[in-house]
Amino acid sequence: MPPQTISIITACFRSEATIRDALESVNCQTYPAIDHVIIDGASNDRTIDIVKECGKRVVHITSEPDRGIFDAYNKGLAAAKGEICGILNSDDFYASPRVIEHVMGVFEDPLIEAVYADLVYVDKDDTTKVVRYWKSRAYSCGDFARGFTPAHPSLFLRRDVYRRTGGFNPDFRLAGDYEYMLRAFHTHGVKSAYLPEIVVKMRTGGATGGSLSSIKKQNIEILRALESQGVHISKPIFFLNKIVERLVQRLRVWRLRASA
C-alpha cells in the first residue's frame, strides 16, 4: 500500500527572514508523501516569492487577509488533503530530516490519533544556540489541571480529529493552540502517543515571547480556556507551575551543554 499522506500547514505573514528555513526543513524530509500547505496573511514582502522559489513540496498557497494565526490554521486545515496534519510555523523548522518518518511510524498504529514530541527554543539570530528545552511526556487524564501541556509545534493529528473536535477558535488571539489542545486532549480524550525526541526548533520571540504584556495576555486567555472546559485550577498554582516549568526548561539546556 502507498504511504499515508501528511499535510504540513505553515501560516506566515511577512516571513521573508525565516520561512526559507521552514521550507528547506520540509524539503529534506525522508518521508515521501508530504503535502506542504502555505497560508499567508497577504504579505507585502518577499514571503510568497521565497515560497515559490524554495517550496519543493508546496501543493497549495493562499495569500489573503485573515483574522490572525489561528484563522490561518483553520484555512490550512480546510485545504489539507492528508490523513495526518501537522503545523510548522514560518519561523520554526524541523530538527532533522527524519522527523516526519518517525512521526508517521507512530501513526502506523490505527488507534493513535495524536503524536507529539519535544522541542527546543533557539536564538532567533543564531539558531545553533539552544536557550530552552521543552521536554514532554506521556499524557495522563487531568494533566492540564496539573499544569502539563504538550508542545503544540510538535503536535500531529489525524485529520478526522479536527473534524470531530472542531478547529481553532480565533477569539483566542494568543492561546488558540492551548485552547484547542485542551479541547482535544481533556474534553474529547484523543488517544495520543509521546515520541521522545526533539522534532522542532523554534525561534525565540513570536507573538507571545516579545514582552511581559503579551505573555500576561496569553496567560489570561489560558485561564479563560481552562474555565470554559471546566478545568479548575487556582491562579497561584497555575502561575507557580509556569515559573517552575520555565526554570526546568532552562536547566535542561545547562545540562545539555555540560554533557556536550
KARALIN-V828434 format. One line per field, one symbol per residue. burial: + if it has 9 or more other C-alpha atoms within 8 Angstrom, else -. Layout:
burial = ???
//
This chain:
burial = ----++++++++++++-++++++++++-+----++++++++-+--+++-++--++-++--+-+----++++++++++--+-++++++++++++++-+++++-+--++----++++++++++++---+--+++++-+--+---+++-+--++++++++++-++--+--+++-+++++++++++++++---++++++--+++++++---+++---++-+++-++--+++-+-+------+--++---+--++-++-------
//
